[in-house]
Amino acid sequence: MTVRESAIVVGGGIIGCSIAYELTKRGFAVTLLDKGGLNEEASTAAAGMLGAHVEIHHDGPFYELCKESQRMYRPWTEELYELTGISPQYTPEGIVRAALTEDDELELRGRLPWIGCSWLSADEIRALEPALSPNVRGGLYFESDHQIHPLHLARSLQAALQLSGCRVMPWMPALGVIRENGRVCGVRCPQGPLYADRVIVTAGAWGGELLEGAGLKLPLFPVKGQCFAVRPASLPIRKTAFTQGCYIIPRQDGTLTIGATQLEVGFDKQPTAAGIAAVYAKAEALLPCVKEAAFLKTWAGLRPGTPDGLPYIGGVAGAPGLIVATGHYRNGILLAPVTAKLIGQLASGETPSTDLAPYTPERVHAAQA
């Protein structure tokens, strides 16, 4: 009888669920833990933009990683839909990135040498989306920057985990890692220890304390993103509209998702009137008719930030058996399929298909040295 390798994934957001799903496909016996319910933190507070081009401000390895994950998204979500019958609501409409100020226009024009698209005049931007403000100065159109609905993606992934035999344990916090003979081999939980061949920490902004117990002090901090939703009489835009500090996403249910703040206020998730007002002012400047829409709700999530803006993806030299996948900040939804693939390769002892040097947790120790 062949004994399957086992893995514990700590953190039940989109990244953790995606990794757990990938590992089950690779034959691992997987246990997924979360301190609360699955996908109740940053993942389902996210907007769901697959903005490999609009979100990245300079060329380099991270831009290439985002584009790779973007290319994976449609077949990945189609696979989930076929397996579960639950659509992640992949919407293949692009993003119109409009400039409303001179400084924003200069920043966007500075991307032209490497971004792979041309500058559009104000008239050309409004030809794409006529409801945008007459004050638009021009901008860029990212045709391949699509979107999914995070809530529906979460439901689809959770159903896929159940169908694939993953052991899911919500409301089960990991209190610390277990090390034996120099190797990480499990986690301590309130109901007792759990053991596995691999431990993958994907706990977002909450992962720092757990990793510190493994001898890895990674700078991780929460960044509050506050969004709100409105329902117009009819959708005024088909594509996502994006300007500096604000995005407006049309949903398949006829609503608009509008966001988002970027506030370092600790672990405070409480939405505020000031946050709503600041984002609303930018949204109305971009899409004036939003003021006529019915207000539905507001919410906030805590994105896991890192000092250099890059995620931590990789193993830890001083803690064999431990793998880290956290700190994805604004790009957790976008990077879910490629992160799952890379962690699957690492856990299986394969050479990762992408150079993980820019994302290794070890870069923190190197910088300190």
Sequence and secondary structure as in RCSB ss.txt:
>XXXX:A:sequence
MTVRESAIVVGGGIIGCSIAYELTKRGFAVTLLDKGGLNEEASTAAAGMLGAHVEIHHDGPFYELCKESQRMYRP
WTEELYELTGISPQYTPEGIVRAALTEDDELELRGRLPWIGCSWLSADEIRALEPALSPNVRGGLYFESDHQIHP
LHLARSLQAALQLSGCRVMPWMPALGVIRENGRVCGVRCPQGPLYADRVIVTAGAWGGELLEGAGLKLPLFPVKG
QCFAVRPASLPIRKTAFTQGCYIIPRQDGTLTIGATQLEVGFDKQPTAAGIAAVYAKAEALLPCVKEAAFLKTWA
GLRPGTPDGLPYIGGVAGAPGLIVATGHYRNGILLAPVTAKLIGQLASGETPSTDLAPYTPERVHAAQA
>XXXX:A:secstr
     EEEEE  SHHHHHHHHHHHHTT EEEEE SSSTT SHHHHS  B  TTTS  S SHHHHHHHHHHHHHHH
HHHHHHHHHS     B   EEEEE SHHHHHHHHTTHHHHS   EEHHHHHHH TTS TT  EEEEETT  B  H
HHHHHHHHHHHHHHT EEETT    EEEEETTEEEEEEETTEEEE SEEEE  GGGHHHHHHTTT     EEEEE
EEEEEE SS S SSEEEETTEEEEE TTS EEEE   B  TT     HHHHHHHHHHHHHH GGGGGSEEEEEEE
EEEEE TTS  EEEE TTSTTEEEEE  GGGTTTTHHHHHHHHHHHHTT   SS  GGG THHHHHHH 
